[in-house]
């Protein structure tokens, strides 16, 4: 399933998910921290991102794009040899 595939790198050969914590001196606090990490990992792995709905460019953005293309075209057209010179 989705969670298993997302956490595949963290799984052992037996299929166990290993999470450990060594932040505190107390085993109880470390165990609680490890459980919190495990919960966060599972929640993050199970989250399904929203599908992107394709949109079309707005009229203003199309006009800006065309204006930029026209300006670039004018710059390039001005690079040629001056008229009347060989």
PDB file with one MODEL, atoms N, CA, C and O in Angstrom:
MODEL        1
ATOM      1  N   UNK A   1       0.827  -1.185   0.000  1.00  0.00           N
ATOM      2  CA  UNK A   1       0.000   0.000   0.000  1.00  0.00           C
ATOM      3  C   UNK A   1       0.870   1.247   0.000  1.00  0.00           C
ATOM      4  O   UNK A   1       2.097   1.156  -0.056  1.00  0.00           O
ATOM      5  N   UNK A   2       0.243   2.398   0.062  1.00  0.00           N
ATOM      6  CA  UNK A   2       0.937   3.675  -0.079  1.00  0.00           C
ATOM      7  C   UNK A   2       1.988   3.895   1.010  1.00  0.00           C
ATOM      8  O   UNK A   2       3.111   4.304   0.717  1.00  0.00           O
ATOM      9  N   UNK A   3       1.626   3.627   2.254  1.00  0.00           N
ATOM     10  CA  UNK A   3       2.552   3.867   3.367  1.00  0.00           C
ATOM     11  C   UNK A   3       3.766   2.959   3.245  1.00  0.00           C
ATOM     12  O   UNK A   3       4.899   3.399   3.440  1.00  0.00           O
ATOM     13  N   UNK A   4       3.534   1.704   2.924  1.00  0.00           N
ATOM     14  CA  UNK A   4       4.641   0.749   2.812  1.00  0.00           C
ATOM     15  C   UNK A   4       5.600   1.161   1.690  1.00  0.00           C
ATOM     16  O   UNK A   4       6.816   1.072   1.853  1.00  0.00           O
ATOM     17  N   UNK A   5       5.070   1.601   0.578  1.00  0.00           N
ATOM     18  CA  UNK A   5       5.946   1.988  -0.531  1.00  0.00           C
ATOM     19  C   UNK A   5       6.706   3.277  -0.220  1.00  0.00           C
ATOM     20  O   UNK A   5       7.858   3.428  -0.627  1.00  0.00           O
ATOM     21  N   UNK A   6       6.073   4.203   0.496  1.00  0.00           N
ATOM     22  CA  UNK A   6       6.741   5.462   0.825  1.00  0.00           C
ATOM     23  C   UNK A   6       7.828   5.275   1.881  1.00  0.00           C
ATOM     24  O   UNK A   6       8.808   6.020   1.902  1.00  0.00           O
ATOM     25  N   UNK A   7       7.660   4.281   2.756  1.00  0.00           N
ATOM     26  CA  UNK A   7       8.622   4.044   3.830  1.00  0.00           C
ATOM     27  C   UNK A   7       9.498   2.822   3.558  1.00  0.00           C
ATOM     28  O   UNK A   7      10.076   2.262   4.488  1.00  0.00           O
ATOM     29  N   UNK A   8       9.601   2.407   2.311  1.00  0.00           N
ATOM     30  CA  UNK A   8      10.312   1.173   1.964  1.00  0.00           C
ATOM     31  C   UNK A   8      11.776   1.209   2.391  1.00  0.00           C
ATOM     32  O   UNK A   8      12.326   0.178   2.777  1.00  0.00           O
ATOM     33  N   UNK A   9      12.408   2.364   2.330  1.00  0.00           N
ATOM     34  CA  UNK A   9      13.829   2.441   2.687  1.00  0.00           C
ATOM     35  C   UNK A   9      14.056   2.246   4.182  1.00  0.00           C
ATOM     36  O   UNK A   9      15.160   1.891   4.595  1.00  0.00           O
ATOM     37  N   UNK A  10      13.041   2.471   4.988  1.00  0.00           N
ATOM     38  CA  UNK A  10      13.180   2.349   6.437  1.00  0.00           C
ATOM     39  C   UNK A  10      12.802   0.962   6.949  1.00  0.00           C
ATOM     40  O   UNK A  10      12.974   0.673   8.133  1.00  0.00           O
ATOM     41  N   UNK A  11      12.293   0.109   6.076  1.00  0.00           N
ATOM     42  CA  UNK A  11      11.846  -1.212   6.505  1.00  0.00           C
ATOM     43  C   UNK A  11      13.015  -2.189   6.555  1.00  0.00           C
ATOM     44  O   UNK A  11      13.945  -2.110   5.752  1.00  0.00           O
ATOM     45  N   UNK A  12      12.948  -3.117   7.521  1.00  0.00           N
ATOM     46  CA  UNK A  12      13.948  -4.181   7.591  1.00  0.00           C
ATOM     47  C   UNK A  12      13.558  -5.276   6.606  1.00  0.00           C
ATOM     48  O   UNK A  12      12.523  -5.186   5.946  1.00  0.00           O
ATOM     49  N   UNK A  13      14.391  -6.309   6.510  1.00  0.00           N
ATOM     50  CA  UNK A  13      14.075  -7.413   5.601  1.00  0.00           C
ATOM     51  C   UNK A  13      12.805  -8.144   6.028  1.00  0.00           C
ATOM     52  O   UNK A  13      12.103  -8.719   5.196  1.00  0.00           O
ATOM     53  N   UNK A  14      12.514  -8.118   7.328  1.00  0.00           N
ATOM     54  CA  UNK A  14      11.301  -8.773   7.822  1.00  0.00           C
ATOM     55  C   UNK A  14      10.064  -7.904   7.624  1.00  0.00           C
ATOM     56  O   UNK A  14       8.943  -8.368   7.833  1.00  0.00           O
ATOM     57  N   UNK A  15      10.256  -6.653   7.225  1.00  0.00           N
ATOM     58  CA  UNK A  15       9.130  -5.758   7.000  1.00  0.00           C
ATOM     59  C   UNK A  15       8.799  -4.893   8.199  1.00  0.00           C
ATOM     60  O   UNK A  15       7.732  -4.280   8.245  1.00  0.00           O
ATOM     61  N   UNK A  16       9.707  -4.834   9.181  1.00  0.00           N
ATOM     62  CA  UNK A  16       9.481  -4.006  10.364  1.00  0.00           C
ATOM     63  C   UNK A  16       9.989  -2.594  10.110  1.00  0.00           C
ATOM     64  O   UNK A  16      11.016  -2.394   9.462  1.00  0.00           O
ATOM     65  N   UNK A  17       9.262  -1.635  10.623  1.00  0.00           N
ATOM     66  CA  UNK A  17       9.672  -0.240  10.529  1.00  0.00           C
ATOM     67  C   UNK A  17      10.413   0.109  11.812  1.00  0.00           C
ATOM     68  O   UNK A  17       9.843   0.030  12.900  1.00  0.00           O
ATOM     69  N   UNK A  18      11.674   0.493  11.693  1.00  0.00           N
ATOM     70  CA  UNK A  18      12.498   0.765  12.865  1.00  0.00           C
ATOM     71  C   UNK A  18      12.617   2.270  13.050  1.00  0.00           C
ATOM     72  O   UNK A  18      13.069   2.991  12.161  1.00  0.00           O
ATOM     73  N   UNK A  19      12.200   2.726  14.226  1.00  0.00           N
ATOM     74  CA  UNK A  19      12.323   4.133  14.592  1.00  0.00           C
ATOM     75  C   UNK A  19      12.885   4.160  16.002  1.00  0.00           C
ATOM     76  O   UNK A  19      12.359   3.495  16.894  1.00  0.00           O
ATOM     77  N   UNK A  20      13.941   4.917  16.208  1.00  0.00           N
ATOM     78  CA  UNK A  20      14.493   4.991  17.554  1.00  0.00           C
ATOM     79  C   UNK A  20      14.864   6.427  17.870  1.00  0.00           C
ATOM     80  O   UNK A  20      15.035   7.255  16.976  1.00  0.00           O
ATOM     81  N   UNK A  21      14.984   6.703  19.163  1.00  0.00           N
ATOM     82  CA  UNK A  21      15.319   8.047  19.620  1.00  0.00           C
ATOM     83  C   UNK A  21      16.325   7.931  20.754  1.00  0.00           C
ATOM     84  O   UNK A  21      16.201   7.065  21.621  1.00  0.00           O
ATOM     85  N   UNK A  22      17.312   8.802  20.742  1.00  0.00           N
ATOM     86  CA  UNK A  22      18.310   8.839  21.803  1.00  0.00           C
ATOM     87  C   UNK A  22      18.515  10.272  22.273  1.00  0.00           C
ATOM     88  O   UNK A  22      19.621  10.672  22.637  1.00  0.00           O
ATOM     89  N   UNK A  23      17.436  11.028  22.257  1.00  0.00           N
ATOM     90  CA  UNK A  23      17.532  12.445  22.603  1.00  0.00           C
ATOM     91  C   UNK A  23      17.633  12.664  24.112  1.00  0.00           C
ATOM     92  O   UNK A  23      18.350  13.550  24.576  1.00  0.00           O
ATOM     93  N   UNK A  24      16.914  11.855  24.858  1.00  0.00           N
ATOM     94  CA  UNK A  24      16.832  12.040  26.306  1.00  0.00           C
ATOM     95  C   UNK A  24      17.659  10.978  27.026  1.00  0.00           C
ATOM     96  O   UNK A  24      18.097   9.997  26.425  1.00  0.00           O
ATOM     97  N   UNK A  25      17.860  11.192  28.305  1.00  0.00           N
ATOM     98  CA  UNK A  25      18.559  10.188  29.109  1.00  0.00           C
ATOM     99  C   UNK A  25      17.593   9.120  29.602  1.00  0.00           C
ATOM    100  O   UNK A  25      18.011   8.029  29.989  1.00  0.00           O
ATOM    101  N   UNK A  26      16.319   9.431  29.587  1.00  0.00           N
ATOM    102  CA  UNK A  26      15.315   8.511  30.101  1.00  0.00           C
ATOM    103  C   UNK A  26      14.783   7.617  28.978  1.00  0.00           C
ATOM    104  O   UNK A  26      14.456   8.095  27.891  1.00  0.00           O
ATOM    105  N   UNK A  27      14.704   6.321  29.256  1.00  0.00           N
ATOM    106  CA  UNK A  27      14.180   5.383  28.266  1.00  0.00           C
ATOM    107  C   UNK A  27      12.711   5.676  27.972  1.00  0.00           C
ATOM    108  O   UNK A  27      12.266   5.559  26.830  1.00  0.00           O
ATOM    109  N   UNK A  28      11.969   6.051  28.990  1.00  0.00           N
ATOM    110  CA  UNK A  28      10.538   6.332  28.810  1.00  0.00           C
ATOM    111  C   UNK A  28      10.347   7.522  27.869  1.00  0.00           C
ATOM    112  O   UNK A  28       9.506   7.486  26.971  1.00  0.00           O
ATOM    113  N   UNK A  29      11.136   8.574  28.085  1.00  0.00           N
ATOM    114  CA  UNK A  29      11.018   9.751  27.214  1.00  0.00           C
ATOM    115  C   UNK A  29      11.469   9.436  25.791  1.00  0.00           C
ATOM    116  O   UNK A  29      10.870   9.913  24.827  1.00  0.00           O
ATOM    117  N   UNK A  30      12.526   8.631  25.658  1.00  0.00           N
ATOM    118  CA  UNK A  30      12.984   8.246  24.323  1.00  0.00           C
ATOM    119  C   UNK A  30      11.939   7.397  23.610  1.00  0.00           C
ATOM    120  O   UNK A  30      11.729   7.540  22.405  1.00  0.00           O
ATOM    121  N   UNK A  31      11.291   6.521  24.352  1.00  0.00           N
ATOM    122  CA  UNK A  31      10.254   5.680  23.751  1.00  0.00           C
ATOM    123  C   UNK A  31       9.083   6.544  23.278  1.00  0.00           C
ATOM    124  O   UNK A  31       8.532   6.314  22.202  1.00  0.00           O
ATOM    125  N   UNK A  32       8.711   7.530  24.081  1.00  0.00           N
ATOM    126  CA  UNK A  32       7.622   8.433  23.689  1.00  0.00           C
ATOM    127  C   UNK A  32       8.020   9.249  22.460  1.00  0.00           C
ATOM    128  O   UNK A  32       7.203   9.474  21.567  1.00  0.00           O
ATOM    129  N   UNK A  33       9.279   9.691  22.418  1.00  0.00           N
ATOM    130  CA  UNK A  33       9.748  10.456  21.260  1.00  0.00           C
ATOM    131  C   UNK A  33       9.748   9.588  20.005  1.00  0.00           C
ATOM    132  O   UNK A  33       9.387  10.054  18.924  1.00  0.00           O
ATOM    133  N   UNK A  34      10.151   8.327  20.149  1.00  0.00           N
ATOM    134  CA  UNK A  34      10.165   7.413  19.005  1.00  0.00           C
ATOM    135  C   UNK A  34       8.745   7.154  18.509  1.00  0.00           C
ATOM    136  O   UNK A  34       8.509   7.099  17.302  1.00  0.00           O
ATOM    137  N   UNK A  35       7.810   6.997  19.425  1.00  0.00           N
ATOM    138  CA  UNK A  35       6.418   6.792  19.015  1.00  0.00           C
ATOM    139  C   UNK A  35       5.868   8.024  18.302  1.00  0.00           C
ATOM    140  O   UNK A  35       5.120   7.908  17.331  1.00  0.00           O
ATOM    141  N   UNK A  36       6.243   9.200  18.790  1.00  0.00           N
ATOM    142  CA  UNK A  36       5.794  10.431  18.129  1.00  0.00           C
ATOM    143  C   UNK A  36       6.369  10.517  16.718  1.00  0.00           C
ATOM    144  O   UNK A  36       5.675  10.916  15.783  1.00  0.00           O
ATOM    145  N   UNK A  37       7.642  10.143  16.567  1.00  0.00           N
ATOM    146  CA  UNK A  37       8.258  10.143  15.232  1.00  0.00           C
ATOM    147  C   UNK A  37       7.578   9.137  14.317  1.00  0.00           C
ATOM    148  O   UNK A  37       7.335   9.414  13.142  1.00  0.00           O
ATOM    149  N   UNK A  38       7.275   7.969  14.866  1.00  0.00           N
ATOM    150  CA  UNK A  38       6.602   6.938  14.079  1.00  0.00           C
ATOM    151  C   UNK A  38       5.247   7.439  13.593  1.00  0.00           C
ATOM    152  O   UNK A  38       4.888   7.261  12.429  1.00  0.00           O
ATOM    153  N   UNK A  39       4.507   8.060  14.488  1.00  0.00           N
ATOM    154  CA  UNK A  39       3.196   8.589  14.106  1.00  0.00           C
ATOM    155  C   UNK A  39       3.338   9.650  13.019  1.00  0.00           C
ATOM    156  O   UNK A  39       2.573   9.664  12.054  1.00  0.00           O
ATOM    157  N   UNK A  40       4.325  10.542  13.178  1.00  0.00           N
ATOM    158  CA  UNK A  40       4.532  11.595  12.181  1.00  0.00           C
ATOM    159  C   UNK A  40       4.919  10.996  10.829  1.00  0.00           C
ATOM    160  O   UNK A  40       4.453  11.457   9.787  1.00  0.00           O
ATOM    161  N   UNK A  41       5.774   9.967  10.846  1.00  0.00           N
ATOM    162  CA  UNK A  41       6.173   9.314   9.596  1.00  0.00           C
ATOM    163  C   UNK A  41       4.976   8.699   8.885  1.00  0.00           C
ATOM    164  O   UNK A  41       4.820   8.844   7.672  1.00  0.00           O
ATOM    165  N   UNK A  42       4.137   8.015   9.647  1.00  0.00           N
ATOM    166  CA  UNK A  42       2.991   7.339   9.041  1.00  0.00           C
ATOM    167  C   UNK A  42       1.993   8.357   8.500  1.00  0.00           C
ATOM    168  O   UNK A  42       1.449   8.179   7.411  1.00  0.00           O
ATOM    169  N   UNK A  43       1.755   9.418   9.258  1.00  0.00           N
ATOM    170  CA  UNK A  43       0.816  10.449   8.795  1.00  0.00           C
ATOM    171  C   UNK A  43       1.334  11.098   7.517  1.00  0.00           C
ATOM    172  O   UNK A  43       0.575  11.320   6.574  1.00  0.00           O
ATOM    173  N   UNK A  44       2.629  11.399   7.492  1.00  0.00           N
ATOM    174  CA  UNK A  44       3.207  12.040   6.308  1.00  0.00           C
ATOM    175  C   UNK A  44       3.181  11.103   5.100  1.00  0.00           C
ATOM    176  O   UNK A  44       2.912  11.537   3.981  1.00  0.00           O
ATOM    177  N   UNK A  45       3.460   9.817   5.328  1.00  0.00           N
ATOM    178  CA  UNK A  45       3.475   8.858   4.222  1.00  0.00           C
ATOM    179  C   UNK A  45       2.069   8.583   3.702  1.00  0.00           C
ATOM    180  O   UNK A  45       1.891   8.304   2.516  1.00  0.00           O
ATOM    181  N   UNK A  46       1.074   8.661   4.574  1.00  0.00           N
ATOM    182  CA  UNK A  46      -0.295   8.358   4.167  1.00  0.00           C
ATOM    183  C   UNK A  46      -0.971   9.542   3.480  1.00  0.00           C
ATOM    184  O   UNK A  46      -2.001   9.372   2.827  1.00  0.00           O
ATOM    185  N   UNK A  47      -0.405  10.730   3.620  1.00  0.00           N
ATOM    186  CA  UNK A  47      -1.022  11.921   3.038  1.00  0.00           C
ATOM    187  C   UNK A  47      -0.995  11.842   1.521  1.00  0.00           C
ATOM    188  O   UNK A  47       0.058  11.625   0.920  1.00  0.00           O
ATOM    189  N   UNK A  48      -2.139  12.016   0.913  1.00  0.00           N
ATOM    190  CA  UNK A  48      -2.238  11.992  -0.544  1.00  0.00           C
ATOM    191  C   UNK A  48      -2.359  13.441  -1.025  1.00  0.00           C
ATOM    192  O   UNK A  48      -3.313  14.134  -0.669  1.00  0.00           O
ATOM    193  N   UNK A  49      -1.403  13.899  -1.826  1.00  0.00           N
ATOM    194  CA  UNK A  49      -1.472  15.288  -2.282  1.00  0.00           C
ATOM    195  C   UNK A  49      -2.681  15.523  -3.183  1.00  0.00           C
ATOM    196  O   UNK A  49      -3.146  14.626  -3.886  1.00  0.00           O
ATOM    197  N   UNK A  50      -3.165  16.743  -3.139  1.00  0.00           N
ATOM    198  CA  UNK A  50      -4.315  17.107  -3.939  1.00  0.00           C
ATOM    199  C   UNK A  50      -3.939  17.062  -5.419  1.00  0.00           C
ATOM    200  O   UNK A  50      -2.848  17.488  -5.798  1.00  0.00           O
ATOM    201  N   UNK A  51      -4.833  16.553  -6.244  1.00  0.00           N
ATOM    202  CA  UNK A  51      -4.547  16.511  -7.676  1.00  0.00           C
ATOM    203  C   UNK A  51      -4.602  17.911  -8.255  1.00  0.00           C
ATOM    204  O   UNK A  51      -5.472  18.713  -7.916  1.00  0.00           O
ATOM    205  N   UNK A  52      -3.655  18.186  -9.137  1.00  0.00           N
ATOM    206  CA  UNK A  52      -3.611  19.500  -9.757  1.00  0.00           C
ATOM    207  C   UNK A  52      -4.638  19.559 -10.875  1.00  0.00           C
ATOM    208  O   UNK A  52      -4.688  18.686 -11.741  1.00  0.00           O
ATOM    209  N   UNK A  53      -5.444  20.592 -10.840  1.00  0.00           N
ATOM    210  CA  UNK A  53      -6.416  20.796 -11.897  1.00  0.00           C
ATOM    211  C   UNK A  53      -5.788  21.736 -12.923  1.00  0.00           C
ATOM    212  O   UNK A  53      -5.448  22.870 -12.586  1.00  0.00           O
ATOM    213  N   UNK A  54      -5.631  21.287 -14.164  1.00  0.00           N
ATOM    214  CA  UNK A  54      -4.972  22.144 -15.146  1.00  0.00           C
ATOM    215  C   UNK A  54      -5.798  23.398 -15.439  1.00  0.00           C
ATOM    216  O   UNK A  54      -7.023  23.344 -15.551  1.00  0.00           O
ATOM    217  N   UNK A  55      -5.111  24.502 -15.558  1.00  0.00           N
ATOM    218  CA  UNK A  55      -5.781  25.762 -15.868  1.00  0.00           C
ATOM    219  C   UNK A  55      -5.169  26.348 -17.126  1.00  0.00           C
ATOM    220  O   UNK A  55      -4.037  26.024 -17.487  1.00  0.00           O
ATOM    221  N   UNK A  56      -5.914  27.204 -17.784  1.00  0.00           N
ATOM    222  CA  UNK A  56      -5.379  27.842 -18.986  1.00  0.00           C
ATOM    223  C   UNK A  56      -4.852  29.218 -18.603  1.00  0.00           C
ATOM    224  O   UNK A  56      -5.338  29.821 -17.646  1.00  0.00           O
ATOM    225  N   UNK A  57      -3.866  29.723 -19.337  1.00  0.00           N
ATOM    226  CA  UNK A  57      -3.301  31.031 -19.009  1.00  0.00           C
ATOM    227  C   UNK A  57      -4.351  32.137 -19.150  1.00  0.00           C
ATOM    228  O   UNK A  57      -5.234  32.065 -20.005  1.00  0.00           O
ATOM    229  N   UNK A  58      -4.241  33.145 -18.309  1.00  0.00           N
ATOM    230  CA  UNK A  58      -5.178  34.261 -18.390  1.00  0.00           C
ATOM    231  C   UNK A  58      -4.852  35.112 -19.614  1.00  0.00           C
ATOM    232  O   UNK A  58      -3.774  34.998 -20.197  1.00  0.00           O
ATOM    233  N   UNK A  59      -5.781  35.946 -19.983  1.00  0.00           N
ATOM    234  CA  UNK A  59      -5.565  36.795 -21.156  1.00  0.00           C
ATOM    235  C   UNK A  59      -4.409  37.757 -20.910  1.00  0.00           C
ATOM    236  O   UNK A  59      -3.603  37.999 -21.808  1.00  0.00           O
ATOM    237  N   UNK A  60      -4.324  38.304 -19.703  1.00  0.00           N
ATOM    238  CA  UNK A  60      -3.247  39.244 -19.387  1.00  0.00           C
ATOM    239  C   UNK A  60      -1.887  38.555 -19.477  1.00  0.00           C
ATOM    240  O   UNK A  60      -0.928  39.142 -19.979  1.00  0.00           O
ATOM    241  N   UNK A  61      -1.796  37.316 -18.994  1.00  0.00           N
ATOM    242  CA  UNK A  61      -0.504  36.626 -19.052  1.00  0.00           C
ATOM    243  C   UNK A  61      -0.130  36.309 -20.493  1.00  0.00           C
ATOM    244  O   UNK A  61       1.044  36.373 -20.858  1.00  0.00           O
ATOM    245  N   UNK A  62      -1.116  35.967 -21.310  1.00  0.00           N
ATOM    246  CA  UNK A  62      -0.816  35.728 -22.736  1.00  0.00           C
ATOM    247  C   UNK A  62      -0.321  37.009 -23.394  1.00  0.00           C
ATOM    248  O   UNK A  62       0.622  36.982 -24.185  1.00  0.00           O
ATOM    249  N   UNK A  63      -0.962  38.138 -23.063  1.00  0.00           N
ATOM    250  CA  UNK A  63      -0.543  39.413 -23.655  1.00  0.00           C
ATOM    251  C   UNK A  63       0.863  39.797 -23.202  1.00  0.00           C
ATOM    252  O   UNK A  63       1.654  40.298 -24.001  1.00  0.00           O
ATOM    253  N   UNK A  64       1.182  39.565 -21.916  1.00  0.00           N
ATOM    254  CA  UNK A  64       2.538  39.852 -21.425  1.00  0.00           C
ATOM    255  C   UNK A  64       3.567  38.996 -22.148  1.00  0.00           C
ATOM    256  O   UNK A  64       4.638  39.479 -22.517  1.00  0.00           O
ATOM    257  N   UNK A  65       3.242  37.732 -22.347  1.00  0.00           N
ATOM    258  CA  UNK A  65       4.168  36.831 -23.036  1.00  0.00           C
ATOM    259  C   UNK A  65       4.397  37.296 -24.467  1.00  0.00           C
ATOM    260  O   UNK A  65       5.534  37.317 -24.937  1.00  0.00           O
ATOM    261  N   UNK A  66       3.335  37.668 -25.158  1.00  0.00           N
ATOM    262  CA  UNK A  66       3.479  38.120 -26.544  1.00  0.00           C
ATOM    263  C   UNK A  66       4.230  39.444 -26.621  1.00  0.00           C
ATOM    264  O   UNK A  66       5.003  39.663 -27.554  1.00  0.00           O
ATOM    265  N   UNK A  67       4.008  40.333 -25.643  1.00  0.00           N
ATOM    266  CA  UNK A  67       4.733  41.607 -25.635  1.00  0.00           C
ATOM    267  C   UNK A  67       6.226  41.354 -25.446  1.00  0.00           C
ATOM    268  O   UNK A  67       7.052  42.009 -26.082  1.00  0.00           O
ATOM    269  N   UNK A  68       6.570  40.419 -24.583  1.00  0.00           N
ATOM    270  CA  UNK A  68       7.975  40.079 -24.381  1.00  0.00           C
ATOM    271  C   UNK A  68       8.597  39.485 -25.630  1.00  0.00           C
ATOM    272  O   UNK A  68       9.744  39.781 -25.965  1.00  0.00           O
ATOM    273  N   UNK A  69       7.836  38.645 -26.317  1.00  0.00           N
ATOM    274  CA  UNK A  69       8.344  38.051 -27.558  1.00  0.00           C
ATOM    275  C   UNK A  69       8.558  39.125 -28.623  1.00  0.00           C
ATOM    276  O   UNK A  69       9.534  39.088 -29.372  1.00  0.00           O
ATOM    277  N   UNK A  70       7.637  40.073 -28.677  1.00  0.00           N
ATOM    278  CA  UNK A  70       7.767  41.139 -29.674  1.00  0.00           C
ATOM    279  C   UNK A  70       8.987  42.008 -29.367  1.00  0.00           C
ATOM    280  O   UNK A  70       9.715  42.400 -30.279  1.00  0.00           O
ATOM    281  N   UNK A  71       9.212  42.309 -28.085  1.00  0.00           N
ATOM    282  CA  UNK A  71      10.370  43.123 -27.708  1.00  0.00           C
ATOM    283  C   UNK A  71      11.661  42.390 -28.046  1.00  0.00           C
ATOM    284  O   UNK A  71      12.593  42.992 -28.578  1.00  0.00           O
ATOM    285  N   UNK A  72      11.724  41.103 -27.746  1.00  0.00           N
ATOM    286  CA  UNK A  72      12.917  40.314 -28.056  1.00  0.00           C
ATOM    287  C   UNK A  72      13.138  40.256 -29.563  1.00  0.00           C
ATOM    288  O   UNK A  72      14.275  40.311 -30.030  1.00  0.00           O
ATOM    289  N   UNK A  73      12.055  40.145 -30.318  1.00  0.00           N
ATOM    290  CA  UNK A  73      12.144  40.108 -31.776  1.00  0.00           C
ATOM    291  C   UNK A  73      12.734  41.414 -32.311  1.00  0.00           C
ATOM    292  O   UNK A  73      13.561  41.405 -33.222  1.00  0.00           O
ATOM    293  N   UNK A  74      12.296  42.536 -31.731  1.00  0.00           N
ATOM    294  CA  UNK A  74      12.822  43.837 -32.168  1.00  0.00           C
ATOM    295  C   UNK A  74      14.310  43.948 -31.863  1.00  0.00           C
ATOM    296  O   UNK A  74      15.069  44.477 -32.675  1.00  0.00           O
ATOM    297  N   UNK A  75      14.737  43.456 -30.698  1.00  0.00           N
ATOM    298  CA  UNK A  75      16.153  43.498 -30.337  1.00  0.00           C
ATOM    299  C   UNK A  75      16.963  42.697 -31.348  1.00  0.00           C
ATOM    300  O   UNK A  75      18.008  43.149 -31.815  1.00  0.00           O
ATOM    301  N   UNK A  76      16.482  41.519 -31.678  1.00  0.00           N
ATOM    302  CA  UNK A  76      17.225  40.664 -32.603  1.00  0.00           C
ATOM    303  C   UNK A  76      17.219  41.236 -34.017  1.00  0.00           C
ATOM    304  O   UNK A  76      18.204  41.114 -34.744  1.00  0.00           O
ATOM    305  N   UNK A  77      16.113  41.858 -34.401  1.00  0.00           N
ATOM    306  CA  UNK A  77      16.043  42.429 -35.745  1.00  0.00           C
ATOM    307  C   UNK A  77      16.995  43.608 -35.867  1.00  0.00           C
ATOM    308  O   UNK A  77      17.510  43.875 -36.953  1.00  0.00           O
ATOM    309  N   UNK A  78      17.236  44.314 -34.773  1.00  0.00           N
ATOM    310  CA  UNK A  78      18.142  45.457 -34.797  1.00  0.00           C
ATOM    311  C   UNK A  78      19.610  45.074 -34.834  1.00  0.00           C
ATOM    312  O   UNK A  78      20.463  45.952 -34.963  1.00  0.00           O
ATOM    313  N   UNK A  79      19.927  43.804 -34.726  1.00  0.00           N
ATOM    314  CA  UNK A  79      21.323  43.371 -34.715  1.00  0.00           C
ATOM    315  C   UNK A  79      21.919  43.216 -36.108  1.00  0.00           C
ATOM    316  O   UNK A  79      23.135  43.076 -36.239  1.00  0.00           O
ATOM    317  N   UNK A  80      21.115  43.238 -37.121  1.00  0.00           N
ATOM    318  CA  UNK A  80      21.624  43.030 -38.472  1.00  0.00           C
ATOM    319  C   UNK A  80      22.479  44.197 -38.937  1.00  0.00           C
ATOM    320  O   UNK A  80      22.641  45.194 -38.233  1.00  0.00           O
ATOM    321  N   UNK A  81      23.022  44.052 -40.136  1.00  0.00           N
ATOM    322  CA  UNK A  81      23.819  45.147 -40.693  1.00  0.00           C
ATOM    323  C   UNK A  81      22.910  46.326 -40.994  1.00  0.00           C
ATOM    324  O   UNK A  81      21.758  46.140 -41.385  1.00  0.00           O
ATOM    325  N   UNK A  82      23.417  47.530 -40.817  1.00  0.00           N
ATOM    326  CA  UNK A  82      22.607  48.705 -41.144  1.00  0.00           C
ATOM    327  C   UNK A  82      22.257  48.712 -42.628  1.00  0.00           C
ATOM    328  O   UNK A  82      23.036  48.263 -43.468  1.00  0.00           O
ATOM    329  N   UNK A  83      21.085  49.223 -42.928  1.00  0.00           N
ATOM    330  CA  UNK A  83      20.648  49.253 -44.321  1.00  0.00           C
ATOM    331  C   UNK A  83      21.508  50.218 -45.122  1.00  0.00           C
ATOM    332  O   UNK A  83      21.919  51.262 -44.616  1.00  0.00           O
ATOM    333  N   UNK A  84      21.775  49.868 -46.364  1.00  0.00           N
ATOM    334  CA  UNK A  84      22.548  50.725 -47.245  1.00  0.00           C
ATOM    335  C   UNK A  84      24.038  50.461 -47.182  1.00  0.00           C
ATOM    336  O   UNK A  84      24.781  51.042 -47.972  1.00  0.00           O
ATOM    337  N   UNK A  85      24.513  49.614 -46.284  1.00  0.00           N
ATOM    338  CA  UNK A  85      25.938  49.292 -46.225  1.00  0.00           C
ATOM    339  C   UNK A  85      26.152  47.885 -46.750  1.00  0.00           C
ATOM    340  O   UNK A  85      25.313  47.010 -46.537  1.00  0.00           O
ATOM    341  N   UNK A  86      27.264  47.655 -47.433  1.00  0.00           N
ATOM    342  CA  UNK A  86      27.513  46.327 -47.998  1.00  0.00           C
ATOM    343  C   UNK A  86      27.890  45.313 -46.945  1.00  0.00           C
ATOM    344  O   UNK A  86      28.130  44.150 -47.267  1.00  0.00           O
TER     345      UNK A  86
ENDMDL
END
